[in-house]
Amino acid sequence: MPSPRIRPARGGGDARCQGRGDGTGLRHRLLTLLETANAPRRLRYAQLLAVINVWPPPNDPAPALAWFAEALRARAARHV
């Protein structure tokens, strides 16, 4: 069982904190956010910011975001 400090960071815990259930609506909103965050222009914007501000180049989050989105879709397909 996760510690009480970690539990609210999970999807269902966050939904309960906001008075919503961990259901298809939450997963749909999360999937929309993941797809938006995985836009190629977001990475390009971060790369340009790094050049302008002399920061190290950012890591590409696309593989992790795509994996997470696919996992949500697979879970939704199982629970239809």
Backbone bond lengths (Angstrom), bond angles and torsions (degrees), N, CA, C in turn:
res aa  C-N    CA-C-N  psi(-1)  N-CA   C-N-CA  omega(-1)  CA-C   N-CA-C  phi
1 M - - - 1.466 - - 1.528 108.32 -
2 P 1.330 118.86 129.57 1.462 120.97 179.21 1.531 111.09 -63.85
3 S 1.291 114.01 154.89 1.460 118.57 178.55 1.528 109.56 -66.40
4 P 1.324 118.49 154.09 1.474 120.72 179.49 1.518 112.93 -60.14
5 R 1.335 117.13 -26.71 1.467 119.14 179.12 1.514 111.45 -73.74
6 I 1.333 117.83 -27.50 1.462 121.30 -178.20 1.525 110.90 -87.71
7 R 1.309 118.14 -34.57 1.460 122.85 -173.67 1.531 113.53 -48.77
8 P 1.353 121.63 -45.73 1.470 119.66 -178.30 1.523 113.91 -64.47
9 A 1.327 119.62 -18.69 1.457 121.31 -179.11 1.522 111.55 -77.01
10 R 1.317 117.81 -17.96 1.460 120.91 178.62 1.517 109.47 -76.35
11 G 1.347 116.82 158.33 1.461 121.15 -176.21 1.508 114.14 -53.97
12 G 1.325 118.04 -49.91 1.452 120.73 -178.97 1.515 111.99 -65.05
13 G 1.320 117.74 -39.26 1.457 121.13 179.18 1.513 110.74 -62.84
14 D 1.308 117.05 -41.90 1.453 121.21 179.11 1.526 110.36 -64.12
15 A 1.310 116.51 -41.04 1.463 120.34 179.54 1.525 110.35 -63.50
16 R 1.326 116.11 -42.23 1.466 118.90 179.91 1.526 110.86 -65.83
17 C 1.328 117.07 -36.62 1.470 120.21 178.83 1.526 110.93 -63.11
18 Q 1.308 116.60 -30.17 1.460 120.71 -179.29 1.526 111.90 -93.03
19 G 1.327 117.06 6.09 1.452 120.51 178.74 1.512 113.93 77.13
20 R 1.323 117.93 19.65 1.463 121.75 178.54 1.525 108.66 -116.83
21 G 1.294 115.73 159.29 1.453 120.21 176.45 1.512 111.28 -86.42
22 D 1.324 114.69 160.59 1.466 120.39 176.13 1.513 107.21 -87.03
23 G 1.318 116.50 83.10 1.457 120.46 -175.74 1.512 111.92 -128.52
24 T 1.316 114.48 -162.10 1.464 120.10 -176.71 1.524 111.92 -66.05
25 G 1.339 117.84 -31.91 1.465 120.16 178.58 1.520 111.71 -62.44
26 L 1.323 115.69 -44.45 1.472 120.01 178.41 1.519 110.58 -63.28
27 R 1.324 116.39 -44.49 1.467 119.46 -179.24 1.524 111.64 -65.02
28 H 1.327 116.57 -36.11 1.468 119.97 178.04 1.540 110.35 -65.55
29 R 1.330 116.61 -43.88 1.475 119.48 177.96 1.524 110.84 -63.73
30 L 1.322 116.65 -41.48 1.466 120.44 179.19 1.519 110.73 -64.32
31 L 1.321 117.68 -42.05 1.463 121.18 178.62 1.530 110.44 -62.83
32 T 1.318 117.94 -40.36 1.462 121.26 177.37 1.526 110.78 -61.95
33 L 1.333 116.67 -43.40 1.477 120.16 177.92 1.524 111.73 -63.71
34 L 1.329 116.90 -41.74 1.471 120.25 179.46 1.524 111.42 -64.04
35 E 1.316 116.81 -42.36 1.466 119.92 179.14 1.519 111.18 -65.68
36 T 1.316 117.26 -37.44 1.461 120.57 177.31 1.520 110.75 -66.32
37 A 1.321 116.77 -43.49 1.468 121.00 -179.49 1.517 111.89 -67.65
38 N 1.332 116.94 -22.86 1.464 120.71 -177.54 1.527 112.69 -90.39
39 A 1.307 117.94 12.02 1.462 121.29 179.04 1.535 109.90 -66.89
40 P 1.322 118.22 136.05 1.467 120.68 -179.32 1.530 113.12 -58.86
41 R 1.325 117.28 -31.41 1.467 119.43 -179.48 1.522 112.11 -65.86
42 R 1.341 117.34 -28.36 1.458 120.51 178.82 1.521 110.38 -64.61
43 L 1.328 117.09 -43.57 1.467 120.46 177.67 1.528 110.00 -64.88
44 R 1.314 117.45 -43.45 1.469 120.02 -179.95 1.523 110.73 -61.94
45 Y 1.319 117.40 -40.46 1.457 122.01 177.36 1.530 110.33 -60.56
46 A 1.333 116.61 -44.52 1.466 120.60 179.09 1.533 110.77 -64.60
47 Q 1.328 116.84 -37.50 1.465 120.02 177.61 1.527 111.15 -64.47
48 L 1.321 116.72 -43.61 1.468 119.95 178.93 1.526 111.39 -65.65
49 L 1.320 117.94 -39.38 1.460 120.56 175.49 1.530 110.86 -60.10
50 A 1.322 116.06 -40.03 1.463 120.01 179.22 1.524 110.91 -63.05
51 V 1.328 116.86 -41.34 1.471 120.14 179.38 1.529 110.17 -64.86
52 I 1.326 116.46 -48.62 1.464 120.76 -177.45 1.523 111.72 -61.85
53 N 1.338 116.52 -40.77 1.463 120.82 -175.20 1.524 114.27 -95.39
54 V 1.336 116.07 6.14 1.471 122.79 -179.99 1.537 109.75 55.40
55 W 1.321 115.70 48.57 1.454 122.98 174.72 1.527 108.45 -100.81
56 P 1.312 118.13 161.06 1.464 118.75 172.42 1.530 109.40 -66.53
57 P 1.312 117.41 151.52 1.463 119.14 -179.13 1.530 110.56 -62.42
58 P 1.326 116.93 144.36 1.467 119.93 -178.50 1.524 111.51 -75.03
59 N 1.310 115.10 154.42 1.465 119.95 172.23 1.519 108.37 -75.15
60 D 1.307 115.68 149.71 1.458 120.43 179.18 1.528 109.02 -84.84
61 P 1.335 117.81 113.83 1.465 119.59 -179.76 1.529 113.41 -82.69
62 A 1.336 118.05 -0.08 1.462 121.44 -174.11 1.531 113.45 -55.58
63 P 1.338 120.39 -45.47 1.469 118.29 -179.46 1.534 112.94 -61.45
64 A 1.314 117.44 -42.38 1.465 120.43 -179.78 1.528 110.86 -68.53
65 L 1.324 117.54 -41.43 1.463 120.56 179.69 1.527 111.03 -66.25
66 A 1.330 116.47 -40.22 1.468 120.30 178.38 1.530 110.43 -65.14
67 W 1.333 117.12 -41.02 1.463 120.80 178.37 1.528 110.53 -61.99
68 F 1.324 116.40 -45.57 1.461 121.61 -179.04 1.535 110.20 -62.10
69 A 1.326 116.93 -44.72 1.464 121.14 -179.75 1.529 110.21 -63.72
70 E 1.317 117.35 -41.59 1.469 120.74 178.94 1.530 110.80 -64.87
71 A 1.332 117.11 -38.51 1.463 120.71 177.30 1.523 110.66 -63.56
72 L 1.319 117.80 -40.47 1.473 120.74 177.27 1.525 111.20 -64.24
73 R 1.330 116.40 -42.02 1.467 119.71 178.55 1.525 110.77 -63.39
74 A 1.336 117.01 -42.66 1.469 121.00 -179.96 1.533 110.22 -63.82
75 R 1.307 117.12 -41.26 1.471 120.44 178.06 1.526 110.62 -64.32
76 A 1.325 116.09 -41.62 1.467 119.57 178.98 1.532 110.67 -63.75
77 A 1.325 117.33 -38.68 1.463 120.78 -179.87 1.530 110.94 -65.88
78 R 1.327 117.44 -33.58 1.463 120.89 179.75 1.521 112.09 -74.88
79 H 1.346 116.80 -26.54 1.459 120.65 -174.56 1.531 113.05 -106.46
80 V 1.302 117.38 27.59 1.476 120.40 179.21 1.494 110.52 -85.95
